[in-house]
């Protein structure tokens, strides 16, 4: 009876081991199927990543001219700022020159009026000579102003 009992225990153990083997085999098959699905997913993800990398390279290649344009624009902006400063300085010089011209014209006008008021009627020749000299000086000052305005216009054109 103990042999019978031992063989029954042995049979139960074998039956248990067989059920476990079937379960293990099913788990192994499931794991292999899952691994196959994961491999397909990984392969698709790798293909997608390769495609995205290629697109990123194309975008970078297309962006290189834009980066060059950005640098060129920055360089031109610096030059423009420099030219604007030069133009501003020239305008300041022109403004100062205009003020000096106006002051000198006013002074010459006052001198002329003073001399005309103080001149004797017989001294008209001298007055005309002084008037001519003042007119020539006025013309020279006006030419200088026109030259300064031309320089400002040239600087604006740059």
C-alpha positions in Angstrom: 0.0 0.0 0.0 2.8 2.3 0.6 4.1 1.6 -2.8 0.7 2.4 -4.2 0.7 5.5 -2.2 4.2 6.4 -3.3 3.2 5.8 -7.0 0.1 7.9 -6.5 2.2 10.7 -5.1 4.7 10.2 -7.9 1.8 10.3 -10.4 0.4 13.5 -8.8 3.9 15.1 -8.9 4.2 14.2 -12.6 0.7 15.5 -13.3 1.6 18.7 -11.5 4.9 19.0 -13.3 3.1 18.4 -16.6 0.6 21.1 -15.9 3.4 23.4 -14.9 5.3 22.5 -18.1 2.2 23.3 -20.2 1.7 26.6 -18.3 5.4 27.4 -18.8 5.2 26.5 -22.4 2.2 28.7 -22.9 3.9 31.6 -21.0 7.0 31.0 -23.1 4.9 31.2 -26.3 3.1 34.3 -25.1 6.5 35.9 -24.2 7.9 35.0 -27.7 4.8 36.5 -29.3 5.1 39.6 -27.2 8.8 39.8 -28.1 7.9 39.6 -31.8 5.4 42.4 -31.4 7.9 44.5 -29.4 10.5 43.9 -32.1 8.1 45.1 -34.8 7.3 48.2 -32.7 11.0 48.8 -32.1 11.8 48.3 -35.8 9.0 50.8 -36.7 10.3 53.3 -34.2 13.9 53.0 -35.5 12.7 53.5 -39.1 10.7 56.5 -37.9 13.7 57.9 -36.0 15.9 57.4 -39.1 13.3 59.3 -41.2 13.1 62.1 -38.7 16.9 62.3 -38.5 17.0 62.7 -42.3 14.4 65.4 -42.3 16.3 67.2 -39.5 19.5 67.1 -41.6 17.5 68.5 -44.6 16.1 71.3 -42.4 19.5 72.1 -41.1 20.9 72.2 -44.7 18.1 74.5 -45.7 18.7 76.7 -42.7 22.4 77.3 -43.4 21.7 80.1 -45.9 19.4 81.7 -43.4 22.1 81.7 -40.8 24.4 83.3 -43.3 21.8 85.9 -44.1 21.3 86.6 -40.4 25.0 87.2 -40.0 25.1 89.4 -43.1 22.1 91.4 -41.8 23.8 91.9 -38.4 26.9 93.2 -40.3 24.9 95.5 -42.4 23.0 96.7 -39.3 26.4 97.6 -37.7 27.5 99.5 -40.8 24.1 101.3 -40.9 24.5 102.3 -37.3 28.0 103.6 -38.0 26.8 105.5 -41.1 23.9 107.0 -39.0 26.4 108.3 -36.4 28.5 109.8 -39.2 25.4 111.4 -40.7 24.4 112.8 -37.3 27.9 114.2 -36.8 27.7 115.8 -40.3 24.3 117.2 -39.5 25.6 118.7 -36.3 28.5 120.3 -38.2 26.0 121.6 -40.8 23.8 123.0 -38.1 26.8 124.7 -36.4 27.9 126.0 -39.8 24.4 127.4 -40.4 24.4 129.1 -37.0 27.8 130.6 -37.7 26.7 131.7 -41.1 23.6 133.3 -39.7 25.6 135.1 -37.0 28.2 136.3 -39.5 25.5 137.5 -41.9 23.7 139.3 -39.0 27.1 140.9 -38.0 27.8 142.0 -41.6 24.3 143.4 -41.9 24.7 145.4 -38.7 28.2 146.6 -39.8 26.7 147.6 -43.1 23.8 149.4 -41.5 26.1 151.2 -39.0 28.5 152.2 -41.8 25.6 153.5 -44.0 24.2 155.5 -41.1 27.6 157.0 -40.2 28.8 157.6 -43.7 28.9 161.0 -45.1 27.0 161.6 -48.4 30.3 162.0 -50.2 31.6 158.6 -49.0 29.2 156.5 -51.2 32.1 154.9 -53.1 33.5 153.5 -49.9 30.1 152.2 -48.9 29.7 150.5 -52.3 33.2 148.9 -51.9 32.3 147.6 -48.4 28.9 146.4 -49.7 30.7 144.4 -52.5 33.2 142.9 -50.0 30.3 141.9 -47.7 28.4 140.4 -50.6 31.4 138.4 -51.7 31.9 137.1 -48.2 28.2 136.3 -47.9 28.5 134.3 -51.2 31.5 132.5 -49.9 29.7 131.6 -46.7 26.7 130.4 -48.7 28.9 128.2 -50.9 30.4 126.7 -47.8 26.9 125.9 -46.5 25.9 124.3 -49.9 29.1 122.2 -49.7 28.2 121.1 -46.2 24.6 120.2 -47.3 26.1 118.3 -50.2 28.3 116.3 -47.8 25.3 115.5 -45.6 23.3 114.4 -48.7 26.2 112.2 -49.8 26.4 110.6 -46.3 22.6 110.0 -46.3 23.0 108.3 -49.7 25.5 105.8 -48.3 
